[in-house]
Amino acid sequence: MMLEYMLMRGDGRDIFRDHRVQFIVLDEVHTYHGLLGTDVACLMRRLREALGKVNAAPAPLFIGTSATLQAGEEGDPNAGVARFFTQLTGQDTPPDAVITETVSITTMPDGLKLPASPSITEDELVDFDAKDDAKVRSLVFKVTGESPSDSTKVEDVWDRAALPYLLMQWLRDPISENEVVGLLAKRPERIGANEDDLRREIEAALLVGPCVADSSAVKLRPRVHRFLRGLAHFWRCTNPDCGKLLGENIEECDECESRALPLAICRTCGWDFLMARQDEDGTLGPWRFRRSDKETVFLFDPPTERIEVEGEEDLSGEEDVQEGNEADAANGDSEAAEEDTATTGREAPDAYLHPKNLRRNTSAVCDVKC
């Protein structure tokens, strides 16, 4: 966004007047697809045109980096990657310009087997501290099944255990934790083992694996991803003792049978809301539209402090929705907020996230249009 402003504004273009830009690096280049990819492609072409107006400056070289970019086609995978990058940047990129990684595969020594299933508690995982050497050592010895010894190096114990080698093999490609548990359950040494015990064993190994020294042959360097890019397709249970995330249009929680409402998030302040509409009898039902309007009711837990943000420029041409006691409730005015407390027609706690705190409003917590 800032780059686009710089190219549009006169004072921004002045920055490029005597530039010496040689490289333009696009990180996580695999994310530039669809509408975002089209916007970035246009922006890169405008940038190159702006930089090209300086006669003495060399043409910049576009570089893209990604750990997960794949061509998704048969034949030479580099050709597909090169074609994608050419379309994205407008720079002619031949297949031989694509640099791929070389994977060094560590094989498990012959005859190495898993020890007896370790006894690891949930508290040990929750309380684990990678900076606490004592906790690291304790968990390493539990995972490996070796007897604790002050004279033994953690790396030596780790390198002669079977599980690190198995994890190095299983995690070579993206895989879920449930799939790893399934693979461990198929090992002869774990046949019939409790699934929760297997999960704790794997999580313990993933916690201590990155803590061993770099000299270890099987030091784990996992990359864990949790994908949640928006709330558009999520609903949430309104029971404060549950709060389960649900799929779209699931109006009743399958855990506690309480009401569920759609989730939304303010793009300015990041505060989360439940979106509803108010029926004639005063009860609240789900708001099913992608965009809000003056009829939308936002249910939210008010912040304990005033949220100060810099408002975005409104490009929609619509007027902000802020009137009277609605804005007061958003600002934390306790009297107005109490008067504007949401009424759903159902008894707490089945109706609210937090019955004593939940407020109703038609604008964002930060008083900026969502």
VENWO-V520715 format. One record per residue. PSI is psi in degrees with one decimal (999 if undefined). Layout:
BEGIN
PSI / PSI
END
This chain:
BEGIN
-44.7 / -38.6 / -38.6 / -41.0 / -41.2 / -36.9 / -23.3 / -33.6 / 145.7 / -45.0 / -24.9 / -40.4 / -25.4 / -25.8 / -32.1 / 2.5 / -45.3 / 42.3 / 162.8 / 41.1 / 122.7 / -30.9 / 141.5 / 112.7 / 126.8 / 109.2 / 155.4 / 49.5 / -19.1 / -15.3 / -10.3 / 76.6 / 169.2 / -142.9 / -42.7 / -43.5 / -38.5 / -43.3 / -44.5 / -39.1 / -44.1 / -40.4 / -41.5 / -35.1 / -38.4 / -38.0 / -44.4 / -36.0 / -41.5 / -41.9 / -29.5 / -10.4 / -9.3 / 109.6 / -39.0 / -11.6 / 140.3 / 156.5 / 128.4 / 151.5 / 124.0 / 133.0 / 130.6 / 139.9 / 141.7 / 141.0 / -8.4 / 6.1 / 128.9 / 151.0 / -33.8 / 28.3 / 162.3 / 167.1 / -149.3 / 112.4 / -28.8 / -30.3 / -40.8 / -39.7 / -42.8 / -38.5 / -42.3 / -45.6 / -31.9 / -43.0 / -35.0 / -42.6 / -17.7 / 3.5 / 129.5 / 114.2 / 107.9 / 157.6 / -33.4 / -4.3 / -8.6 / 122.0 / 119.7 / 164.8 / 154.5 / 116.5 / 127.2 / 112.8 / 125.2 / 119.9 / 145.7 / 132.4 / 146.6 / 141.3 / -1.6 / 127.1 / 161.9 / 143.8 / -177.6 / 149.6 / 122.8 / 154.0 / 98.7 / 128.1 / 160.6 / -35.5 / -36.1 / -35.9 / -43.0 / -39.4 / 2.0 / 138.2 / 114.3 / -19.3 / -6.2 / 103.3 / -36.1 / -42.0 / -36.5 / -48.7 / -43.5 / -45.1 / -35.5 / -46.7 / -33.5 / -44.3 / -39.8 / -15.6 / 10.7 / 154.9 / 133.1 / 138.4 / 127.6 / -23.2 / -8.0 / 132.3 / 142.3 / -39.8 / -39.8 / -41.6 / -44.4 / -41.2 / -19.1 / 15.0 / 152.0 / -37.4 / -41.8 / -38.8 / -39.8 / -42.3 / -37.3 / -36.6 / -45.6 / -33.0 / 16.5 / -32.5 / 157.0 / 134.0 / 147.4 / 162.9 / -37.9 / -37.6 / -37.1 / -41.4 / -41.4 / -39.5 / -41.2 / -36.3 / -21.1 / -11.4 / 140.4 / -34.6 / -11.3 / 11.7 / 126.7 / 1.9 / 152.1 / 135.5 / -38.1 / -37.0 / -39.7 / -40.4 / -41.9 / -36.4 / -44.0 / -44.5 / -36.5 / -42.7 / -38.4 / -26.6 / -44.4 / -23.7 / -43.3 / -9.3 / -15.6 / 162.7 / 156.5 / -19.8 / -13.5 / 139.1 / -21.3 / 40.1 / 126.8 / 136.2 / 65.3 / 149.1 / 113.5 / 128.8 / 135.8 / 117.8 / 115.8 / 85.1 / -15.6 / 175.4 / 10.7 / -31.2 / 21.4 / 140.4 / 163.0 / 140.5 / 137.7 / 0.0 / 120.7 / -22.3 / -0.2 / -75.1 / 25.6 / 139.3 / 134.7 / 164.2 / 173.6 / 139.1 / 19.2 / 101.8 / -14.6 / 127.9 / 131.9 / -2.4 / -48.6 / -0.1 / 21.4 / 169.2 / 148.2 / 148.4 / 157.8 / 147.3 / 147.9 / 162.7 / 138.0 / 125.5 / -13.5 / -51.7 / -12.1 / 4.8 / 144.2 / 148.0 / 156.1 / 133.9 / 131.6 / 170.2 / 150.7 / 123.0 / 171.2 / -29.8 / 4.9 / -9.6 / 159.7 / 134.1 / 170.6 / 140.2 / 116.7 / 3.3 / 153.0 / -34.5 / 146.6 / 160.8 / -164.8 / -14.0 / -8.0 / 137.6 / 125.9 / 127.1 / 131.1 / 157.6 / 115.7 / 144.3 / 154.0 / -18.3 / 158.5 / 130.5 / 117.9 / 121.2 / 161.2 / 116.8 / 148.5 / 155.7 / 129.1 / 110.8 / 2.4 / -17.9 / 3.7 / 154.9 / 147.7 / 147.3 / 99.7 / 116.0 / 137.2 / -125.4 / -14.7 / -46.7 / -36.4 / -40.0 / -38.6 / -31.1 / -5.0 / 13.5 / 110.7 / -39.2 / -48.2 / -35.9 / -40.5 / -37.6 / -26.8 / 17.9 / 138.7 / 141.0 / 120.8 / -9.3 / 6.3 / 152.3 / 142.3 / 149.7 / 10.6 / -16.9 / -20.9 / 157.8 / -52.0 / 97.2 / -35.0 / -19.1 / -21.9 / 133.5 / 157.2 / 138.7 / 166.1 / 21.9 / 173.1 / 159.6 / -33.9 / 6.1 / 19.0 / 143.4 / 130.4 / 999
END
